[in-house]
C-alpha cells in the first residue's frame, strides 16, 4: 500500500512539474508573440517581403510560361488538343504533390529550408524545359517543375503571414501577393514580345537563371519566429525578434490582443481534445467547417482562373483566328487587370474584410461569365473585355485566399493546412483546363463560359460562411 501511495505521489509530482513547465513555455510564447505584434512594418519586414516576393514572381512566371509556349509548339510538334490538356494538367498534378510534401516538410524542418528547396527544384526544371527536344521530355520536366512551383507558394505565404502583425496585415500581405500577378503579367508581356522574335525556349531560360540566385537569397533569410516559438526554440526566436525590434524605434501603441498563457493553454486543450496531431486536426470539430469552406473556395477560384490563364492564348489563336502576336498580347492583358484590381484590394481589404470582398468578387464574376455566354461568346472583342475583367476579379480572390488561409489555422499546422488547401487549387487547375478543352471541342466556347459562371456561384455561396479575420492576431483567430 505504501509503495502504491508513493507511486501515485511520484506521478502527481511529474504531472505537476510538466504543468509548470508547460505554463512557463506558454508564458514565454505569449510574451514573444506580443513583442512581434508590437513591431510595425519596417525595413526588416520589407527585406523579407522583397526576397520571398522575388521567388513568388518566378513561381508565377514558371507556372504561366507554358501558355505562351503552346501556340508555337502546336505547329512545331503537331500537338493535339488532348495533349495540350495533358501538358497543362501535368504541371498542376506536380503542384498538387509539391504543396503536400513541402507543406509537411515546412512544419518539421522550417519555412526557409522548405522554400529554398522548392525554389531550387522549379528553377533547375525550368532549365530542363529549355533543353527539351520532344513532347515527352517537356511533359516530364513540367511535371517535376510543378512539384517545386506547388511547394513554394503555400510555404512563402505562411512565412509572410507569420512575420505580420494584426494591424494592417491584409495590406502588408497583399502587397507581397501582388508580386504573383506581376509575375504572371511579366510572363505575358515577355512571352508576347520575345517568343515570336527569339523562340519558345526563352521563356524557360528566363525562369531558370534568376531562380537559382533567388534560392540562395531565400536560404539566408531568418526563420519564422512564430515557427521557432511553436518548436520551443525560444533563444533563436528571441534573437530574431530582437532584430525586428532593432529595425525601428516605433511601436504599436494598441497592438491586437494576444491571449494570456493560461487562456491560450486552456483553449488549445479544448480544441485538441478530440483531434489528433497532423492533418487530421484539420477535420477536428473546431476546424472542420473552416477547412471545408477553404477547400471549396480554393477549388472554385482556381478552376476558373487557371483555366482562363492557360487557354486564352490558344482560344484567341485557334477559335478567333487572331495573329500569334495579337493573341499573346490580348491574353497578357488578363494579368494587367489582375494587378490593377489586386492593388485596389490591398488598400481596402482591412476595411471591407476578407469575406465581403470574396463574396462580391465571385458574384460579379458570375454575372460577367453569364453575359459572355448569352451575348458575347462569338464576338472576340466582347471576349477580350469581359474575360479580361473576369479574370482580374477572380484573380483578386485567389490572392485573398493566400492571405486568408494561413490566418485561420494555428502555427503548428499552418504550412500543412495551407499546402493542403492549395492542393485543391492544383486539382481544380488540372481538371479545369482539360474540361474546358473537352467542352470546347464538343459544345463550343459558350458552354465553357456557362461552366465558369456556375463555379463562381458555388464560390459565392461558400464565401458567405468565411470567418472574418481582419485586425485580429493569428493566435486569437486560431488557437
C-alpha positions as CSV (number, residue, x, y, z in Angstrom):
1,X,0.0,0.0,0.0
2,X,2.8,2.4,0.9
3,X,4.6,1.6,-2.3
4,X,1.3,2.3,-4.2
5,X,0.8,5.7,-2.5
6,X,4.5,6.6,-3.2
7,X,3.9,5.8,-6.9
8,X,0.8,7.9,-7.0
9,X,2.6,10.8,-5.4
10,X,5.5,10.5,-7.8
11,X,3.1,10.5,-10.8
12,X,1.3,13.6,-9.4
13,X,4.7,15.3,-8.9
14,X,5.7,14.6,-12.5
15,X,2.3,15.9,-13.8
16,X,2.7,19.0,-11.7
17,X,6.2,19.6,-12.9
18,X,5.0,19.1,-16.5
19,X,2.2,21.5,-16.0
20,X,4.5,24.1,-14.5
21,X,6.9,23.6,-17.5
22,X,4.1,23.9,-20.0
23,X,2.8,27.1,-18.2
24,X,6.3,28.6,-18.4
25,X,6.5,27.8,-22.1
26,X,3.1,29.3,-22.7
27,X,4.1,32.4,-20.9
28,X,7.3,32.7,-22.9
29,X,5.4,32.1,-26.1
30,X,2.8,34.8,-25.3
31,X,5.5,37.3,-24.4
32,X,7.4,36.8,-27.7
33,X,4.2,36.9,-29.8
34,X,3.2,40.1,-28.0
35,X,6.5,41.7,-29.0
36,X,6.1,40.5,-32.6
37,X,2.6,42.1,-32.7
38,X,4.0,45.4,-31.3
39,X,6.6,45.9,-34.0
40,X,5.2,47.9,-37.0
41,X,6.2,47.0,-40.5
42,X,9.8,48.2,-41.1
43,X,12.8,47.7,-43.3
44,X,13.3,44.2,-41.7
45,X,9.9,43.1,-43.0
46,X,10.4,44.8,-46.4
47,X,13.6,42.8,-47.0
48,X,11.9,39.5,-46.3
49,X,8.9,40.5,-48.4
50,X,11.1,41.6,-51.4
51,X,13.2,38.4,-51.4
52,X,10.3,36.0,-50.9
53,X,8.3,38.1,-53.3
54,X,11.0,37.6,-56.0
55,X,10.7,33.9,-55.6
56,X,6.9,34.2,-55.9
57,X,7.4,36.3,-59.1
58,X,9.3,33.4,-60.7
59,X,6.8,30.9,-59.3
60,X,4.1,32.7,-61.3
61,X,6.3,33.2,-64.3
62,X,7.2,29.5,-64.5
63,X,3.6,28.4,-63.9
64,X,2.3,30.5,-66.8
65,X,5.2,30.2,-69.2
66,X,3.7,27.2,-70.9
67,X,0.6,29.2,-72.1
68,X,2.8,31.4,-74.2
69,X,4.9,28.5,-75.5
70,X,2.0,26.3,-76.6
71,X,0.8,28.4,-79.6
72,X,4.3,27.8,-81.1
73,X,4.7,24.1,-80.1
74,X,1.2,23.2,-81.5
75,X,2.5,23.9,-85.0
76,X,6.2,22.9,-84.4
77,X,5.5,19.5,-82.7
78,X,1.9,19.0,-84.1
79,X,0.4,18.7,-80.7
80,X,-3.3,17.7,-80.5
81,X,-5.8,19.3,-78.2
82,X,-5.8,16.3,-75.8
83,X,-2.0,16.6,-75.5
84,X,-2.4,20.3,-74.7
85,X,-4.7,19.5,-71.8
86,X,-2.3,16.7,-70.5
87,X,0.7,19.1,-70.7
88,X,-1.1,21.8,-68.8
89,X,-2.6,19.3,-66.3
90,X,0.8,17.6,-65.6
91,X,2.2,20.7,-64.1
92,X,-0.8,21.0,-61.8
93,X,-0.5,17.4,-60.7
94,X,3.1,18.1,-59.8
95,X,2.0,21.2,-57.9
96,X,-0.5,19.1,-56.0
97,X,2.2,16.8,-54.9
98,X,4.6,19.6,-54.1
99,X,2.0,21.5,-52.0
100,X,1.5,18.5,-49.8
101,X,5.2,17.5,-49.5
102,X,6.6,20.9,-48.8
103,X,3.8,22.0,-46.5
104,X,4.5,18.9,-44.4
105,X,8.3,19.5,-44.6
106,X,7.9,23.1,-43.6
107,X,6.2,22.1,-40.3
108,X,9.0,19.8,-39.4
109,X,12.2,21.5,-40.8
110,X,11.2,25.1,-41.1
111,X,9.7,27.6,-43.6
112,X,13.0,28.8,-45.0
113,X,14.5,25.4,-45.7
114,X,11.3,24.2,-47.4
115,X,11.0,27.3,-49.5
116,X,14.7,27.1,-50.6
117,X,14.5,23.5,-51.8
118,X,11.2,24.1,-53.7
119,X,12.6,27.2,-55.5
120,X,15.7,25.3,-56.5
121,X,13.6,22.5,-58.0
122,X,11.4,24.8,-60.0
123,X,14.5,26.7,-61.3
124,X,16.5,23.6,-62.3
125,X,13.5,22.1,-64.1
126,X,12.9,25.3,-66.0
127,X,16.4,24.7,-67.4
128,X,15.3,21.2,-68.2
129,X,12.3,22.5,-70.1
130,X,14.5,24.8,-72.1
131,X,16.6,21.9,-73.2
132,X,13.7,19.6,-74.1
133,X,13.5,18.5,-77.7
134,X,10.3,16.4,-77.6
135,X,6.8,16.4,-76.1
136,X,7.5,13.5,-73.6
137,X,10.7,15.2,-72.3
138,X,8.9,18.6,-71.9
139,X,6.0,16.8,-70.2
140,X,8.3,15.1,-67.6
141,X,10.2,18.4,-66.9
142,X,6.9,20.3,-66.4
143,X,5.6,17.7,-64.0
144,X,8.8,17.8,-61.8
145,X,8.9,21.6,-62.1
146,X,5.3,21.6,-60.8
147,X,6.5,20.0,-57.6
148,X,8.7,22.9,-56.9
149,X,6.1,25.5,-58.0
150,X,3.5,23.9,-55.9
151,X,5.7,23.8,-52.8
152,X,7.0,27.4,-52.9
153,X,3.8,29.4,-52.8
154,X,2.0,28.0,-49.7
155,X,5.2,27.9,-47.7
156,X,6.0,31.5,-48.8
157,X,2.5,32.7,-47.9
158,X,2.8,31.0,-44.5
159,X,6.2,32.6,-43.8
160,X,5.0,36.1,-44.8
161,X,1.8,35.8,-42.8
162,X,3.8,34.7,-39.7
163,X,6.0,37.8,-39.9
164,X,3.0,40.1,-39.9
165,X,1.1,41.6,-37.1
166,X,-2.7,42.1,-36.8
167,X,-2.9,45.8,-37.7
168,X,-2.7,46.2,-41.5
169,X,-1.8,42.5,-42.1
170,X,-4.1,42.4,-45.1
171,X,-2.4,45.3,-46.8
172,X,1.1,44.1,-46.0
173,X,0.4,40.6,-47.2
174,X,-1.5,41.6,-50.4
175,X,1.3,44.0,-51.4
176,X,3.5,40.9,-51.3
177,X,0.9,38.8,-53.0
178,X,0.8,41.5,-55.8
179,X,4.1,40.1,-56.9
180,X,2.4,36.9,-58.1
181,X,0.2,38.6,-60.7
182,X,3.2,40.8,-61.6
183,X,5.0,37.5,-62.4
184,X,2.0,36.4,-64.5
185,X,2.0,39.8,-66.2
186,X,5.7,39.6,-66.8
187,X,5.3,36.1,-68.4
188,X,2.5,37.5,-70.5
189,X,4.3,40.6,-71.7
190,X,7.7,38.9,-72.2
191,X,6.0,35.9,-73.9
192,X,4.1,38.2,-76.3
193,X,7.2,40.1,-77.1
194,X,10.1,37.6,-77.1
195,X,8.5,34.3,-78.2
196,X,7.7,35.5,-81.7
197,X,11.2,37.1,-82.0
198,X,13.5,34.6,-80.2
199,X,11.6,31.4,-79.9
200,X,9.8,29.4,-77.2
201,X,12.8,28.3,-75.2
202,X,13.5,31.9,-74.0
203,X,10.6,31.6,-71.5
204,X,12.2,28.7,-69.7
205,X,15.7,30.3,-69.7
206,X,14.3,33.4,-68.1
207,X,12.7,31.2,-65.4
208,X,15.9,29.2,-64.7
209,X,18.8,31.5,-64.1
210,X,17.4,34.2,-61.7
211,X,15.5,31.5,-59.8
212,X,18.7,29.8,-58.7
213,X,20.1,33.1,-57.4
214,X,16.9,33.7,-55.5
215,X,17.1,30.3,-53.9
216,X,20.4,31.3,-52.4
217,X,19.0,34.6,-51.1
218,X,16.0,32.9,-49.5
219,X,18.2,30.4,-47.8
220,X,19.8,33.3,-45.9
221,X,16.6,34.8,-44.6
222,X,15.8,34.4,-40.8
223,X,13.4,31.6,-39.9
224,X,9.8,32.4,-38.9
225,X,9.9,33.4,-35.2
226,X,6.4,32.0,-34.7
227,X,7.5,28.6,-36.0
228,X,10.6,28.7,-33.7
229,X,8.3,29.5,-30.8
230,X,6.0,26.6,-31.7
231,X,9.0,24.3,-31.6
232,X,10.2,25.6,-28.2
233,X,13.3,27.2,-29.7
234,X,12.9,30.4,-27.7
235,X,16.6,31.5,-27.8
236,X,16.5,31.5,-31.6
237,X,13.1,33.2,-31.7
238,X,14.4,35.8,-29.2
239,X,17.3,36.7,-31.4
240,X,15.1,37.2,-34.5
241,X,12.5,39.3,-32.5
242,X,15.4,41.5,-31.3
243,X,16.4,42.1,-34.9
244,X,12.8,43.0,-35.7
245,X,12.7,45.5,-32.8
246,X,16.1,46.9,-33.7
247,X,14.9,47.8,-37.2
248,X,12.6,50.5,-35.9
249,X,12.1,52.7,-32.8
250,X,8.3,52.8,-33.3
251,X,5.9,50.5,-31.5
252,X,2.2,49.9,-32.0
253,X,0.5,51.5,-29.0
254,X,-2.6,49.4,-29.3
255,X,-1.4,46.1,-30.7
256,X,-4.1,43.4,-31.2
257,X,-4.9,41.5,-28.1
258,X,-2.9,38.3,-27.5
259,X,-4.3,35.7,-25.2
260,X,-2.7,35.1,-21.8
261,X,-0.6,32.0,-21.4
262,X,-3.3,30.3,-19.2
263,X,-6.1,31.2,-21.5
264,X,-4.2,30.0,-24.6
265,X,-3.3,26.7,-22.9
266,X,-7.0,26.1,-21.8
267,X,-8.3,26.9,-25.2
268,X,-5.7,24.8,-27.0
269,X,-6.6,21.8,-24.8
270,X,-10.3,22.2,-25.6
271,X,-9.6,22.5,-29.3
272,X,-7.3,19.5,-29.4
273,X,-9.3,17.3,-27.1
274,X,-11.0,15.4,-29.9
275,X,-8.3,16.0,-32.5
276,X,-5.2,14.1,-33.5
277,X,-1.9,15.7,-34.4
278,X,-1.2,16.4,-38.0
279,X,-3.5,16.6,-41.0
280,X,-6.4,15.0,-39.1
281,X,-6.8,18.1,-36.9
282,X,-7.9,20.0,-40.0
283,X,-11.2,18.0,-39.8
284,X,-11.5,18.1,-36.0
285,X,-14.7,19.7,-34.6
286,X,-13.2,23.1,-34.2
287,X,-11.5,23.4,-37.6
288,X,-13.8,21.2,-39.8
289,X,-16.1,24.0,-41.1
290,X,-13.1,26.3,-41.8
291,X,-11.3,23.6,-43.7
292,X,-14.2,22.5,-45.9
293,X,-15.0,26.2,-46.8
294,X,-11.4,26.9,-47.6
295,X,-11.1,23.9,-49.8
296,X,-14.2,24.8,-51.9
297,X,-13.0,28.4,-52.2
298,X,-9.6,27.4,-53.5
299,X,-11.0,24.9,-55.9
300,X,-13.7,27.3,-57.2
301,X,-11.4,30.3,-57.7
302,X,-8.5,28.5,-59.4
303,X,-10.8,26.3,-61.5
304,X,-11.8,29.5,-63.3
305,X,-8.5,31.5,-63.1
306,X,-6.1,28.9,-64.3
307,X,-8.4,27.6,-67.0
308,X,-8.6,31.1,-68.4
309,X,-4.9,31.7,-67.9
310,X,-3.8,28.7,-69.8
311,X,-6.4,28.6,-72.5
312,X,-6.9,32.2,-73.6
313,X,-3.8,32.5,-75.8
314,X,-4.8,29.3,-77.6
315,X,-8.5,30.4,-77.8
316,X,-7.6,33.7,-79.4
317,X,-5.4,31.9,-81.8
318,X,-7.4,28.8,-82.7
319,X,-11.1,29.9,-82.2
320,X,-10.9,33.5,-83.1
321,X,-8.0,33.2,-85.5
322,X,-6.0,36.2,-84.3
323,X,-2.4,36.6,-85.4
324,X,0.1,35.0,-83.0
325,X,1.4,38.2,-81.5
326,X,-2.0,39.7,-81.2
327,X,-3.3,36.6,-79.5
328,X,-0.5,36.6,-77.0
329,X,-0.8,40.4,-76.3
330,X,-4.6,40.0,-75.8
331,X,-4.1,37.1,-73.4
332,X,-1.4,39.0,-71.4
333,X,-3.9,41.8,-70.6
334,X,-5.7,39.5,-68.1
335,X,-2.7,39.8,-65.7
336,X,-2.7,43.6,-66.1
337,X,-6.3,43.6,-65.0
338,X,-5.4,41.3,-62.0
339,X,-2.6,43.6,-60.9
340,X,-4.9,46.7,-61.0
341,X,-7.7,45.0,-59.1
342,X,-5.3,43.5,-56.5
343,X,-3.8,46.9,-55.9
344,X,-7.2,48.2,-55.1
345,X,-7.9,45.2,-52.9
346,X,-4.7,45.6,-50.9
347,X,-5.7,49.1,-49.8
348,X,-9.3,48.3,-48.9
349,X,-9.2,44.7,-47.6
350,X,-8.6,45.7,-44.0
351,X,-11.7,47.9,-44.2
352,X,-14.2,45.8,-46.1
353,X,-12.9,42.4,-44.8
354,X,-11.9,39.1,-46.4
355,X,-15.5,37.7,-46.5
356,X,-17.2,40.7,-48.1
357,X,-14.6,41.1,-50.9
358,X,-14.7,37.4,-51.7
359,X,-18.5,37.2,-51.9
360,X,-18.8,40.3,-54.0
361,X,-16.0,39.3,-56.4
362,X,-17.5,35.8,-57.1
363,X,-20.9,37.4,-57.7
364,X,-19.6,39.9,-60.2
365,X,-17.6,37.2,-62.0
366,X,-20.6,35.0,-62.3
367,X,-22.6,37.8,-63.9
368,X,-19.8,38.6,-66.4
369,X,-19.4,35.0,-67.4
370,X,-23.2,34.7,-67.9
371,X,-23.1,37.8,-70.1
372,X,-20.4,36.1,-72.2
373,X,-22.5,33.0,-72.6
374,X,-25.6,34.9,-73.5
375,X,-24.3,37.7,-75.7
376,X,-20.6,37.8,-76.3
377,X,-19.1,34.3,-76.9
378,X,-19.0,34.8,-80.7
379,X,-17.5,38.3,-80.6
380,X,-13.8,38.4,-80.0
381,X,-13.8,42.0,-78.6
382,X,-16.5,41.1,-76.1
383,X,-14.4,38.1,-75.0
384,X,-11.3,40.2,-74.7
385,X,-13.0,42.8,-72.4
386,X,-15.3,40.6,-70.3
387,X,-12.9,37.7,-70.0
388,X,-10.1,40.0,-69.0
389,X,-12.1,41.8,-66.3
390,X,-13.5,38.5,-65.1
391,X,-10.0,37.0,-64.7
392,X,-8.8,40.1,-62.9
393,X,-11.7,39.8,-60.4
394,X,-11.3,36.1,-59.8
395,X,-7.5,36.6,-59.6
396,X,-8.1,39.0,-56.7
397,X,-10.0,36.2,-54.9
398,X,-7.0,33.9,-55.4
399,X,-4.7,36.5,-53.7
400,X,-7.2,37.0,-50.8
401,X,-7.2,33.2,-50.2
402,X,-3.5,33.2,-49.9
403,X,-4.0,35.8,-47.2
404,X,-7.0,34.2,-45.5
405,X,-5.9,30.5,-45.3
406,X,-2.8,31.0,-43.1
407,X,-4.8,33.2,-40.8
408,X,-7.5,30.6,-39.9
409,X,-5.0,27.9,-38.7
410,X,-2.5,27.8,-35.9
411,X,1.3,27.8,-36.3
412,X,1.6,24.1,-35.5
413,X,-0.2,23.2,-38.8
414,X,-0.3,26.5,-40.7
415,X,2.0,25.4,-43.5
416,X,0.5,21.9,-43.7
417,X,-3.1,23.3,-43.9
418,X,-2.1,26.0,-46.5
419,X,-0.3,23.4,-48.6
420,X,-3.3,21.0,-48.4
421,X,-5.7,23.9,-49.3
422,X,-3.6,24.8,-52.3
423,X,-3.5,21.2,-53.4
424,X,-7.2,21.7,-54.2
425,X,-6.3,24.5,-56.5
426,X,-3.9,22.2,-58.2
427,X,-6.5,19.5,-58.7
428,X,-9.0,22.1,-59.9
429,X,-6.3,23.6,-62.2
430,X,-5.6,20.1,-63.6
431,X,-9.3,19.3,-64.2
432,X,-10.4,22.8,-65.3
433,X,-8.3,23.2,-68.5
434,X,-8.9,19.6,-69.5
435,X,-12.7,20.0,-69.0
436,X,-12.6,23.3,-70.8
437,X,-10.9,21.7,-73.7
438,X,-13.4,18.9,-73.8
439,X,-16.4,21.3,-73.7
440,X,-14.8,23.5,-76.3
441,X,-14.4,20.5,-78.6
442,X,-17.9,19.0,-78.0
443,X,-20.2,22.0,-77.4
444,X,-18.4,25.2,-78.3
445,X,-17.0,28.2,-76.4
446,X,-20.3,29.3,-74.9
447,X,-20.5,26.1,-72.8
448,X,-17.1,26.9,-71.3
449,X,-18.4,30.3,-70.0
450,X,-21.5,28.7,-68.6
451,X,-19.3,26.3,-66.6
452,X,-17.3,29.2,-65.2
453,X,-20.5,31.1,-64.2
454,X,-21.8,28.1,-62.3
455,X,-18.5,27.6,-60.5
456,X,-18.5,31.3,-59.5
457,X,-21.9,30.9,-58.0
458,X,-20.8,27.9,-55.9
459,X,-17.8,30.0,-54.7
460,X,-20.0,32.9,-53.7
461,X,-22.4,30.7,-51.7
462,X,-19.4,29.1,-49.9
463,X,-17.7,32.5,-49.2
464,X,-20.7,33.6,-47.1
465,X,-19.6,31.2,-44.4
466,X,-16.0,32.5,-44.1
467,X,-14.6,33.5,-40.7
468,X,-13.7,37.2,-40.7
469,X,-10.1,37.7,-39.7
470,X,-9.3,41.4,-40.2
471,X,-7.5,43.2,-37.4
472,X,-7.1,40.1,-35.3
473,X,-3.9,38.4,-34.2
474,X,-3.1,35.0,-35.6
475,X,-3.1,33.5,-32.2
476,X,-6.6,35.0,-31.5
477,X,-8.1,33.6,-34.7
478,X,-6.6,30.1,-34.5
479,X,-5.7,28.6,-31.1
